[in-house]
Amino acid sequence: MVSVPATMGNGPVPNHIAIIMDGNGRWANARSLPRAEGHRKGAEAVRRVVEIAAKLGVSYLTLFGFSSENWKRPKYEIEKLMLLLRLYLRSEIAEMHRNNIRFRMIGDRTTLPSNVVELIEHAETATSVNSGLNLILALSYGGRQEIVNAARELSKKVVAGELSAEEIDENRFESHLLTLDIPDPDLLIRTSGEKRISNFLLWQNAYSELVFLDVLWPDFGEVELRNAIAEFQSRDRRFGSTASSS
């Protein structure tokens, strides 16, 4: 039976969608294939979703590609993932530029291979003037570490006398996060049936609408994205208020 996308309402499309791309390994295991094949199919899903998000008018799309905890995976799997990342960046930079997409990466670059960092920096520079979809890839990223790093930088300024503790508020704290010029996600999607955010954008997801889908990431496409947006549009976003927005 072919899935049919839900009818998207007249409400606004989320300005910023964040996705935890989960299920590549399970997709491969279910087909008795190497996990690397699941990651390869997952990269195809990335291309598909970037294209669809741009078509639907999404301004920011953040994809959780590799967490700081993923370094604990077997060495051979990490090597395959880094190879796939290099191939993706080499093949997609020109396409992103043609489609007016701006590429950015958030995470700890010091832990990534130098040839991967070079490709990331090239992609960021080549697409920096583009005004369409902002594609943000979270690599070697951990939400707790991001918050700790921001607190550390602020504490250094207090110790140096550049800032008083009383001057630290939410806006100043946010200015020390990796997403300082990126709006918070309106919608967070996680695939594969897991219902947790796994250390992803902990500060930024404070008021995001959460949608958890059973579909594995390699099978995620336009139907699933439209359904998630339709679910988002059906919700009453109160941001802590008791009054209905309607």
Steps between C-alpha positions, in 0.01 A plus 500: 500500500641838398513761775315821426622828650270683735352821363714786619290777650502872436724554801861600451763248400757471781776754456754257646475122495751284684524127434665217694576262215471162669467146369769452235646197676162341564400557138811308388461224760140440397628430147809299605721774357816661644432800722701709252225438244248643744712812537529530121122481464474752783714743297253462214221591741693814596510613137130427465395686814718804429334535161149459642559740790624767261195445277262535795653830609685387813768757587720289731557125501729353765597134465662304782760307305749382763493554874791540738398162646521332158879493529446195723386299200731240341796654321413345162147647514634847581746473210214409264293792630786747450558365147132542421505852642794592280327357194179687586674833544701463178196406294247742650682833533440605140138381518437696820647811344286462186190471719589809708547289816733621774690223677627518857632257757467506880702279731856435614718531191814411694387137521433461127760386243682795343388407147137507616547841664656635180197390298262647759679835495504501121125430491431775753707753307362404158138532614534786749323760285204275414161622623281190474475207738754496783624141532669441836676169556572405864820293509688388809235701679372469857247733661640471851852576382375801307338638817812427707719677245273805503508511881879468493539791257272721708683411820832598340355842420378541857841406640668741258270781614343537156157400629317482831302193603187717519533584130462137398148439372345267242589722205863533603522126565352420159758723335766250613327197351592349163160607367536866595356630169261210437140512631383223732329203332124522471474128428723211607453169318655171604476190284518126589243498780732617778348770721787704639711793384840341571701806603397693187449877521404481867477876550351575160221241517341653811176580314529283190210280401617137511388243243620140528459275197535122469651524151873427474707789365591343160125473427422860601372717218243755393200311642658481846618861498161631391329289766731637769431857386126433498529374859694816590231719344227324699656588836429801720839651579469687832863556600412470868178702482170354618303697240413336171666651197176469302 
